[in-house]
Amino acid sequence: MDITKQIEAELKPLKKEKAVAISDLLLFNLNNKDLKGVNAILGFLMAVYDFEGEEEQIISLALIKILAKLTPLYRKSGNLEIEILYYLIFDIIFQNTGLIEELDLKSKEALICEIIEISKLKYSEDKTKDSDLLMALQKIIDIGFYFGDQKGKEMLESGFLNHFDEFIAGCAKDELETNWPDSI
């Protein structure tokens, strides 16, 4: 075994431990309603991201759990910090599409369900500033392709094509025309 492969073999368990530690920290902070802590850990995750395969599955599943907890919290409070978290999560996924590609079908469907719920959330349509939730929705539309032909198309059609914000509906239509030209 050459030295590079030996080093990679030695580092692999550490990557898995790092993925588990980051996931645990994210969930710990969220369970303690420490949104600033979640924000900080997401920033750290974005900065050190070097995961693949099993590690990406660990991170993905944690992000899905976070989304499942954030949406009811946002509906209840309208806390703008949550909009920032949505944006960070979907920016991480956008930059690291393996987070979708490594998921099994059941987990992809769980993520799509969370995305559909997020697409129903209301935000300010004040054109003088962009909402972080609006920007997160744009990231979601851009990653639709990575869910696969049918799932991505269905997600865009059901969650975004008739969105209350015409801009988001237009983005979904553009994405459908680009990646699924027969659907429009």
C-alpha positions as CSV (number, residue, x, y, z in Angstrom):
1,M,0.0,0.0,0.0
2,D,1.5,3.4,-1.0
3,I,1.7,6.1,1.6
4,T,-1.2,8.1,0.2
5,K,-3.7,5.2,0.5
6,Q,-2.4,4.5,4.0
7,I,-3.0,8.1,5.1
8,E,-6.5,8.0,3.6
9,A,-7.2,4.8,5.4
10,E,-6.1,6.3,8.7
11,L,-8.1,9.5,8.2
12,K,-11.4,7.8,7.2
13,P,-12.5,7.0,10.7
14,L,-11.7,10.5,11.8
15,K,-13.9,12.0,9.0
16,K,-16.8,9.8,10.2
17,E,-16.2,10.9,13.8
18,K,-16.1,14.6,12.7
19,A,-19.4,14.1,10.8
20,V,-21.0,12.6,13.8
21,A,-19.7,15.3,16.1
22,I,-20.9,18.1,13.9
23,S,-24.3,16.5,13.5
24,D,-24.6,16.0,17.3
25,L,-23.6,19.6,18.0
26,L,-26.1,20.9,15.5
27,L,-28.9,18.9,17.1
28,F,-27.8,19.7,20.6
29,N,-27.8,23.4,19.9
30,L,-31.2,23.2,18.3
31,N,-32.7,21.1,21.1
32,N,-31.5,23.8,23.5
33,K,-33.1,26.5,21.2
34,D,-29.7,28.0,20.7
35,L,-30.2,29.3,17.1
36,K,-26.9,31.3,17.2
37,G,-25.1,28.0,18.1
38,V,-26.7,26.2,15.2
39,N,-25.7,29.1,13.0
40,A,-22.1,28.9,14.2
41,I,-21.9,25.1,13.7
42,L,-23.4,25.5,10.2
43,G,-20.7,28.1,9.4
44,F,-18.1,25.7,10.7
45,L,-19.5,22.9,8.6
46,M,-19.4,25.1,5.5
47,A,-15.8,26.0,6.2
48,V,-14.5,22.5,6.8
49,Y,-16.7,20.5,4.5
50,D,-14.7,17.5,3.1
51,F,-17.1,14.6,3.5
52,E,-18.2,11.9,1.1
53,G,-20.2,8.7,1.2
54,E,-21.2,7.6,4.6
55,E,-20.2,10.9,6.2
56,E,-22.5,12.8,3.8
57,Q,-25.3,10.5,4.9
58,I,-24.7,11.4,8.5
59,I,-24.7,15.1,7.8
60,S,-27.7,14.9,5.5
61,L,-29.8,13.0,8.1
62,A,-28.9,15.6,10.7
63,L,-29.9,18.5,8.4
64,I,-33.2,16.8,7.6
65,K,-33.9,16.5,11.4
66,I,-33.0,20.2,11.8
67,L,-35.3,21.2,9.0
68,A,-38.1,19.2,10.6
69,K,-37.7,21.1,13.9
70,L,-37.1,24.5,12.4
71,T,-40.3,24.7,10.3
72,P,-42.8,24.4,13.1
73,L,-40.7,26.8,15.2
74,Y,-40.7,29.3,12.3
75,R,-44.5,29.0,11.9
76,K,-44.9,29.7,15.6
77,S,-42.4,32.5,16.0
78,G,-41.6,33.9,12.6
79,N,-38.0,34.3,13.9
80,L,-35.8,35.7,11.2
81,E,-32.8,33.8,12.6
82,I,-34.5,30.7,11.3
83,E,-34.6,32.1,7.8
84,I,-30.8,32.5,8.0
85,L,-30.5,28.9,9.1
86,Y,-32.6,27.8,6.1
87,Y,-30.4,29.7,3.8
88,L,-27.2,28.2,5.3
89,I,-28.5,24.7,5.2
90,F,-29.5,24.9,1.6
91,D,-26.4,26.7,0.6
92,I,-24.4,23.8,2.2
93,I,-26.5,21.3,0.2
94,F,-26.1,23.4,-3.0
95,Q,-22.3,23.5,-2.6
96,N,-22.2,19.8,-1.7
97,T,-24.7,17.9,-3.8
98,G,-23.5,14.6,-2.5
99,L,-25.7,15.4,0.5
100,I,-28.6,14.6,-1.7
101,E,-27.0,12.0,-4.0
102,E,-25.9,9.8,-1.1
103,L,-29.3,9.6,0.5
104,D,-31.5,6.6,0.0
105,L,-35.0,7.0,-1.5
106,K,-36.7,7.2,1.9
107,S,-34.4,9.9,3.1
108,K,-34.7,11.9,-0.2
109,E,-38.5,11.7,0.2
110,A,-38.2,13.0,3.8
111,L,-36.1,15.9,2.6
112,I,-38.5,16.7,-0.2
113,C,-41.4,16.7,2.4
114,E,-39.5,19.2,4.5
115,I,-38.8,21.3,1.4
116,I,-42.5,21.3,0.4
117,E,-43.4,22.5,3.9
118,I,-40.8,25.2,3.7
119,S,-42.1,26.3,0.4
120,K,-45.5,27.1,2.1
121,L,-43.9,29.5,4.6
122,K,-44.8,33.2,4.2
123,Y,-42.1,35.8,4.2
124,S,-42.0,39.5,3.4
125,E,-42.3,40.4,-0.2
126,D,-40.6,43.8,0.4
127,K,-38.7,44.3,-2.8
128,T,-36.2,46.7,-1.1
129,K,-34.5,43.7,0.6
130,D,-34.1,40.0,0.0
131,S,-35.4,37.7,2.6
132,D,-33.1,34.9,3.7
133,L,-36.0,32.5,3.2
134,L,-36.5,33.8,-0.3
135,M,-32.8,33.1,-1.0
136,A,-33.1,29.7,0.6
137,L,-36.0,28.9,-1.7
138,Q,-33.9,29.9,-4.7
139,K,-31.2,27.4,-3.6
140,I,-33.8,24.7,-3.2
141,I,-35.0,25.3,-6.7
142,D,-31.4,25.1,-8.0
143,I,-30.8,21.7,-6.3
144,G,-34.1,20.1,-7.6
145,F,-32.1,18.5,-10.4
146,Y,-30.1,16.4,-7.9
147,F,-33.2,14.6,-6.6
148,G,-33.5,12.7,-9.9
149,D,-35.7,13.1,-12.8
150,Q,-39.1,12.4,-11.4
151,K,-38.6,13.5,-7.7
152,G,-37.0,16.8,-8.6
153,K,-39.6,17.6,-11.2
154,E,-42.5,16.7,-8.8
155,M,-41.0,18.8,-6.0
156,L,-40.8,21.9,-8.2
157,E,-44.2,21.4,-9.7
158,S,-46.0,20.8,-6.3
159,G,-44.0,23.2,-4.1
160,F,-43.0,26.1,-6.3
161,L,-44.8,26.4,-9.6
162,N,-47.8,28.0,-7.9
163,H,-45.9,29.7,-5.2
164,F,-47.4,32.9,-3.7
165,D,-44.3,34.9,-4.8
166,E,-44.3,35.2,-8.6
167,F,-40.5,35.5,-8.5
168,I,-40.2,32.0,-7.0
169,A,-42.8,30.6,-9.3
170,G,-40.8,32.0,-12.2
171,C,-37.6,30.5,-10.9
172,A,-39.3,27.1,-10.7
173,K,-40.6,27.5,-14.2
174,D,-37.2,28.4,-15.5
175,E,-35.6,25.4,-13.7
176,L,-38.3,23.0,-15.1
177,E,-37.8,24.4,-18.6
178,T,-34.0,23.9,-18.3
179,N,-33.9,20.4,-16.8
180,W,-37.3,19.0,-17.8
181,P,-38.3,20.8,-21.0
182,D,-41.1,18.4,-21.7
183,S,-42.9,19.3,-18.5
184,I,-43.8,22.9,-19.3
